[in-house]
Amino acid sequence: MQVEQLSLFDDFDASPTLPCPFLGRKVVVTGSFAQSRQALRSTLMKLGASEVRFDKLQRNTHFLLAGDCPDPEVINYWRLYVHDGYNIRRLSAEDLLRIQGGDYSVYQMPEEMPKELHLTQEHIYWNAPEISGLKNTRQVSPLALNTPDVLYGKEIFVHTSIMDSMPTLAQVLGCLGAYANTEMADDTDCILIPKDMPQDICQTVEHYYNFSRATQFNIPFIILEDLQAYITGRAQQFPDPTLSSLISHK
């Protein structure tokens, strides 16, 4: 009698089954769709959404489902939160159809979304008129160095790479009433950065913010080249050996 040997792995599928992207996730809907609101809510809940809203976007929202003619304020808040590093995925009606059809792989979202700030020119120069008016706590960036006491009382994050190349910088900032700190902290008022945005400085700022309790990124920048020009002007107007020493270490 022949005995067929069976392996425990004969019926094992090595490809894990992905859950529906909406499972346990929070969804905000804006704009018009072929379905009514009630039908759309029912569709999303059947796909596993834990919450479906048709009003305000929040930082802990996972998906923004935007149809035709979306509410401009909702879209602008989405831009603001993305600017601050929150990974809120924007979907269209076509994306919804793909998910309904079982295309899950490209739409997966973690349940707990860490901040993932990536510094850009927009962060440094804050050229975002459509979202800058949404929050009244945003500070102008870069800081305009146009008054004698503009730096007075400011705690400025100065990366060690800048401090190493300008050994008198901390002393000069102290003469101007500011305090240079090579570590970012909750009381950091400004960030000093060159125009070319060195990666080591950007990564330090990103890491601090992403792992901090801050809910928005609103620390203004000071452009290093602007600071050098400001100090040069001060040295010419008010001769000072310390300021002259900084200029010589450009």
TITORPA-72504 format. One record per residue (C-alpha): residue in one letter; y, z, x. Coordinates in steps of 0.1 Angstrom, whole numbers, plus 2048, in hexadecimal, padded with zeros to 3 digits. Each point is the difference from the previous one (the first is absolute). Layout:
// TITORPA-72504
AYZX/...
// end
This chain:
// TITORPA-72504
M800800800/Q8227F680E/V81C81A7FD/E8237F2801/Q816815816/L8238067F1/S81E80A813/L81A8197F3/F81A7E780A/D7F27E17EE/D8188057E2/F81D80E815/D8217ED7FD/A81480581F/S8207F57EF/P81181E7EF/T80C7FB7DC/L8268037FF/P80F8137E3/C81A7F07EA/P822804812/F80F8117E1/L7E681B7FF/G813822801/R8217EE809/K8238037F1/V80F7E07F3/V8247F87F5/V8057E07EB/T8207ED7FD/G8097DE7F1/S7EF7EC7E5/F7DB7F57FF/A7EA7EC7E8/Q7F18207F4/S81481A7EC/R808822811/Q7E48117EC/A7E67E5809/L80C801825/R7FD826802/S7DD7FE7F0/T7F67E581A/L80C81581D/M7F08207F3/K7DF7EE7FB/L8027F4825/G80382580A/A825807803/S8088257FE/E8247FA7F4/V8137E27F2/R8268037FC/F81A7E77F4/D81F81380C/K80880E822/L7F07F9822/Q7F681F815/R7F8805824/N7DB8087F8/T7FC7E07EB/H7E47EA80E/F8067DF7EE/L81F7EF7F2/L7F57E67E7/A81D7E87FB/G8007E47E6/D81B7E87F5/C82480D801/P7F982280F/D81981C7FD/P8187FC81F/E803825804/V7DA805802/I7FE7E581A/N81C80E814/Y7F0823800/W7E07EF80C/R8147F181D/L80F821807/Y7DF812802/V7F07E4815/H81F803817/D7F7825803/G7DC7F880B/Y7EE8067DF/N7E47E77FB/I8047F67DB/R7EE7DF7FA/R8127E77EA/L7E97EB7EA/S8067E27E9/A7EE7F57E0/E7EB7E9816/D7F581E815/L7F68127E1/L7EA7E37F5/R7F07FF822/I7F88257FE/Q7F27FC7DD/G7EA7E480F/G7F1818819/D8157F681F/Y80482480D/S8007FD826/V8257F8807/Y80E8197E7/Q7F182180C/M81881D803/P7FA82380E/E80281C7E7/E818813816/M81A7E880F/P80F80C821/K8237F3809/E7FF7E2816/L8247FB80C/H8057E2817/L8237FE80D/T8137DF7FB/Q8237F3804/E80580A7DB/H7FA824808/I81780181D/Y81D7EC7F0/W7F880A7DC/N8097DD7F2/A7F08057DE/P81B7FF7E6/E7E87FD7E3/I7F0821808/S81A813813/G81180B7E0/L7E180F7F1/K803820814/N821812807/T7F181381E/R7FD7E1816/Q81580081F/V8127E3810/S7ED7F181D/P8087F981C/L81981C804/A8237F2805/L80E80F820/N8257FC7F6/T80E823800/P80481A81C/D7EA81A7EF/V7E67E97F1/L7E4810815/Y80C8247FD/G7E48177F4/K7E67E47FF/E7DD80580D/I7F57DF80F/F7DC7F6807/V8017F0823/H7DE7F280C/T7F580B822/S8017DB80C/I8268007F9/M80582280F/D7EE7F6820/S8157E2805/M8208137F8/P7FD823810/T82380B7F6/L7FD7F57DC/A7F88237F2/Q81E80F812/V8177E47F4/L7F58057DC/G806825804/C8237F980B/L8057EC7E0/G7F381D7EB/A7DD7F27FA/Y7DE80C80A/A7E57E980F/N7DC8087F7/T7E27EE80E/E7EB80B7E2/M8067F77DC/A80381D7E8/D80A8087DC/D82480580B/T8037DE813/D8217F07F4/C7FE7DF812/I7E97EA815/L80C7EF81F/I7F07DE805/P8077E0814/K8067DF7EE/D7DF7F280C/M7ED81B7EE/P7E780B81B/Q7DD8067F2/D7FC82280F/I81F80D7EF/C7F77F07DF/Q7DC80E801/T80D823807/V8187FF7E2/E7E57F17EA/H7E681A809/Y81881D7FA/Y80B7F37DE/N7DD7F67F4/F7F2823807/S81F8137F4/R80780E7DD/A81E7E97FC/T7FE7EA7E1/Q81A7E780B/F80C7F1821/N825804801/I80880A824/P81C7EA80E/F7FD7EF821/I8187FE81D/I7FE7E0814/L7FF808825/E8167E380A/D81A80C7E6/L7FE82380F/Q8067F2823/A81E7ED7F4/Y80D81F7EE/I7FC81581F/T8117E6816/G81E7FF7E9/R801826800/A7FF801826/Q81C7E7802/Q8168137E8/F7F682380C/P7F57FD825/D7E1816805/P7E880181E/T7E28067EA/L8077E27EA/S8067EB81E/S7DE80C80E/L7EE7F47E0/I8117DE802/S7F47FC824/H7DC8077F5/K7FF7E47E6/
// end
